Amino acid sequence: MFAMHLIFIPLQEHALQELRRVLPEPGVVSTDPDELWGYAQSVYTQLPGRPHSIVVHARSTDDVVKVVNISRRFLVPIVPCSGGTSLEGNLSAPESPSICIDLSGMDCILEINEADADVVLQPGVTWTRLNEILKEKNIPLFFPLDPAPSAAIGGMIATGCSGTNAVRYGTARAEWILNVTVVLPSGEVIKTRQRARKSSAGFDLTKLFIGSEGTLGIITEATIRLAPLLPTRVAVVQFPDVRQATEAVCDFMTQIDRGVRVHATECAELLDSVLMKGLNMASPDEGWSEKDTLFLKFQGSPSAIHETSEVVKTVCGKHGGTGYRLAHGETEAEKLWDLRRHAFLHAAALRPGARGWAMDVCVPVSKLPDLIYAAKEDITALNMIAPIGGHIGDGNFHALVLYQGAEEMNLVEEITSRIVHKAIALGGTCTGEHGVGTRKRHFLPIELGQGTVNVMTSIKRTIDPHNLFNPGKLYPDGHA
Ligand SMILES: Cc1cc2nc3c(=O)[nH]c(=O)nc-3n(C[C@H](O)[C@H](O)[C@H](O)COP(=O)(O)OP(=O)(O)OC[C@H]3O[C@@H](n4cnc5c(N)ncnc54)[C@H](O)[C@@H]3O)c2cc1C
């Protein structure tokens, strides 16, 4: 520890002087304590973050190159931040002094290629802003990946995000990202490929950066694909228990996968009975039955929506679903979907004063009931309250563990660990969409196998030999 101080403190001061020399404009380089704390963690973080020593507000790829070159010269680690909504401690500083590079100001849309249904944009553009701009310009296209509303393209690519629309549109790991421009730890700028829809020119380097959590390169530009904007309708249906709700989803999703019908399903979201109780406590006027509930979204022409809705209603009925309700108009649909969107916020009412720890794992859809039942047993055995919800249509499970005080953190860790182990045993993953960050690193060898982790870490060592890009994240200890 003493040796680290001898090495890093002077280097950090030199780095600061050099940053101020190459980026002299006011406000670009900051050591303001409030700002340093502001970038230590996401506003939603469940993990207490550690502050960086310097924050740099980048305005261009050139700025990023300058910062990376200084980071390398003085061996000061660097952590990129775009929207700041990540949940797994992804933005926290390492133990040694570090630079946080804030890309939220690089928020320009550089090209909208309507004929090709793609856009070229900077990493600080949020998906919500992009979709607003397309709407304002009357362009009937949208970007379907929908994590937290203020998540931005750079962080969304870096976490391999998805969201409620994944049932129909898949995740960031599908074909939505055509290319990225990246500043490597060497200071070199590369663009992973051209804008063409498809390419067989070598292996897919774009994918190397998807889910790399800022550990391999800093994304300063991307070309992403857009989807046609279609009318949507929302439906709600309630079930006697989670197993029947899940079986209903499996049943109608299998029909989609086989291409038989129900092709208009866009989202299939589960709110368990505890989460529904939270909704009632937060808004008593709603008067929901406190049952396991599916919130569904259909998308397409009126006839496709009608056909899909009829099939889904019948399938749900077969599995014990009751009270099937297809929203009549935009207002009702928006109101219902808002309930889904804010369900975990309302869940705070279940334990006033508690903090929430959002858990994220994913299993093959048919295994979801087993996971949920095991999770509920663990939560009850440990005497905790943890409503369960998730993107049931793709097997993505979230529980919000409500805890108070440091002593209950052990219970949160215990529940997390049990649920992750169970998910992996069921053929799933320790994270469906939030990423690995700091606390899930040790699950990677269990989930992926040591050989796979070794390949990942040897790529990391080759690209970032001094381990300067977001150290302490993603790779298990001793691996980077
Ligand atoms: C209320 C709420 C709901 C959420 N729902 C979802 C959901 O449905 N689906 C989902 O997937 N996630 C969800 N999340 C998590 C979060 O929104 C996603 O992880 C999102 O993709 C993070 O994007 P960001 O821009 O905020 O990233 P940041 O928090 O800024 O960064 C995330 C990671 O990416 C790295 N990074 C950031 N920018 C760059 C860059 N330009 N180049 C390289 N690396 C970079 C960072 O170092 C960090 O490791 C939710 C979060 C909240 C708070």
The ligand as a Tripos MOL2 file, in Angstrom:
@<TRIPOS>MOLECULE
LIG
   53    58     1     0     0
SMALL
NO_CHARGES

@<TRIPOS>ATOM
      1 C1        -34.2160    2.4140  -13.1220 C.3       1 LIG1
      2 C2        -33.2490    1.5780  -13.9060 C.ar      1 LIG1
      3 C3        -33.7290    0.6610  -14.8290 C.ar      1 LIG1
      4 C4        -32.8370   -0.1030  -15.5750 C.ar      1 LIG1
      5 N1        -33.3440   -0.9850  -16.4800 N.ar      1 LIG1
      6 C5        -32.4930   -1.6500  -17.2780 C.ar      1 LIG1
      7 C6        -32.9960   -2.5130  -18.2970 C.ar      1 LIG1
      8 O1        -34.1960   -2.6940  -18.4590 O.2       1 LIG1
      9 N2        -32.1020   -3.1170  -19.1090 N.ar      1 LIG1
     10 C7        -30.7440   -2.9360  -18.9550 C.ar      1 LIG1
     11 O2        -29.9740   -3.4870  -19.7340 O.2       1 LIG1
     12 N3        -30.2520   -2.1600  -17.9700 N.ar      1 LIG1
     13 C8        -31.0750   -1.5020  -17.1500 C.ar      1 LIG1
     14 N4        -30.5730   -0.6800  -16.1880 N.ar      1 LIG1
     15 C9        -29.1070   -0.5270  -16.0290 C.3       1 LIG1
     16 C10       -28.4800    0.5800  -16.9160 C.3       1 LIG1
     17 O3        -29.4480    1.5000  -17.3580 O.3       1 LIG1
     18 C11       -27.7500   -0.0670  -18.1050 C.3       1 LIG1
     19 O4        -26.6610   -0.8150  -17.6260 O.3       1 LIG1
     20 C12       -27.2590    0.9450  -19.1560 C.3       1 LIG1
     21 O5        -26.9400    0.2390  -20.3280 O.3       1 LIG1
     22 C13       -26.0540    1.7530  -18.7020 C.3       1 LIG1
     23 O6        -25.8490    2.8260  -19.6190 O.3       1 LIG1
     24 P1        -25.1780    4.1880  -19.1050 P.3       1 LIG1
     25 O7        -24.9940    5.0850  -20.2710 O.co2     1 LIG1
     26 O8        -25.9190    4.7370  -17.9710 O.co2     1 LIG1
     27 O9        -23.7540    3.6150  -18.6530 O.3       1 LIG1
     28 P2        -22.7640    4.1500  -17.5310 P.3       1 LIG1
     29 O10       -23.3500    3.9470  -16.1830 O.co2     1 LIG1
     30 O11       -22.2820    5.5010  -17.8640 O.co2     1 LIG1
     31 O12       -21.5540    3.1180  -17.7380 O.3       1 LIG1
     32 C14       -21.7610    1.7420  -17.6600 C.3       1 LIG1
     33 C15       -20.4520    0.9970  -17.9500 C.3       1 LIG1
     34 O13       -20.0210    1.2740  -19.2730 O.3       1 LIG1
     35 C16       -18.7460    1.9310  -19.2900 C.3       1 LIG1
     36 N5        -18.8430    3.0010  -20.2850 N.ar      1 LIG1
     37 C17       -19.6460    4.0900  -20.2320 C.ar      1 LIG1
     38 N6        -19.4820    4.8220  -21.3380 N.ar      1 LIG1
     39 C18       -18.5540    4.1990  -22.0980 C.ar      1 LIG1
     40 C19       -17.9590    4.4960  -23.3520 C.ar      1 LIG1
     41 N7        -18.3040    5.5730  -24.0520 N.pl3     1 LIG1
     42 N8        -17.0210    3.6440  -23.8320 N.ar      1 LIG1
     43 C20       -16.6720    2.5270  -23.1380 C.ar      1 LIG1
     44 N9        -17.1990    2.2150  -21.9370 N.ar      1 LIG1
     45 C21       -18.1400    3.0390  -21.4250 C.ar      1 LIG1
     46 C22       -18.5570    2.4640  -17.8840 C.3       1 LIG1
     47 O14       -17.2020    2.5680  -17.5380 O.3       1 LIG1
     48 C23       -19.2890    1.4170  -17.0620 C.3       1 LIG1
     49 O15       -18.4610    0.3130  -16.8590 O.3       1 LIG1
     50 C24       -31.4350    0.0610  -15.3950 C.ar      1 LIG1
     51 C25       -30.9570    0.9800  -14.4660 C.ar      1 LIG1
     52 C26       -31.8490    1.7210  -13.7240 C.ar      1 LIG1
     53 C27       -31.2970    2.7080  -12.7530 C.3       1 LIG1
@<TRIPOS>BOND
     1     1     2 1
     2     2     3 ar
     3     2    52 ar
     4     3     4 ar
     5     4     5 ar
     6     4    50 ar
     7     5     6 ar
     8     6     7 ar
     9     6    13 1
    10     7     8 2
    11     7     9 ar
    12     9    10 ar
    13    10    11 2
    14    10    12 ar
    15    12    13 ar
    16    13    14 ar
    17    14    15 1
    18    14    50 ar
    19    15    16 1
    20    16    17 1
    21    16    18 1
    22    18    19 1
    23    18    20 1
    24    20    21 1
    25    20    22 1
    26    22    23 1
    27    23    24 1
    28    24    25 2
    29    24    26 1
    30    24    27 1
    31    27    28 1
    32    28    29 2
    33    28    30 1
    34    28    31 1
    35    31    32 1
    36    32    33 1
    37    33    34 1
    38    33    48 1
    39    34    35 1
    40    35    36 1
    41    35    46 1
    42    36    37 ar
    43    36    45 ar
    44    37    38 ar
    45    38    39 ar
    46    39    40 ar
    47    39    45 ar
    48    40    41 1
    49    40    42 ar
    50    42    43 ar
    51    43    44 ar
    52    44    45 ar
    53    46    47 1
    54    46    48 1
    55    48    49 1
    56    50    51 ar
    57    51    52 ar
    58    52    53 1
@<TRIPOS>SUBSTRUCTURE
     1 LIG1         1 GROUP 0 **** ****
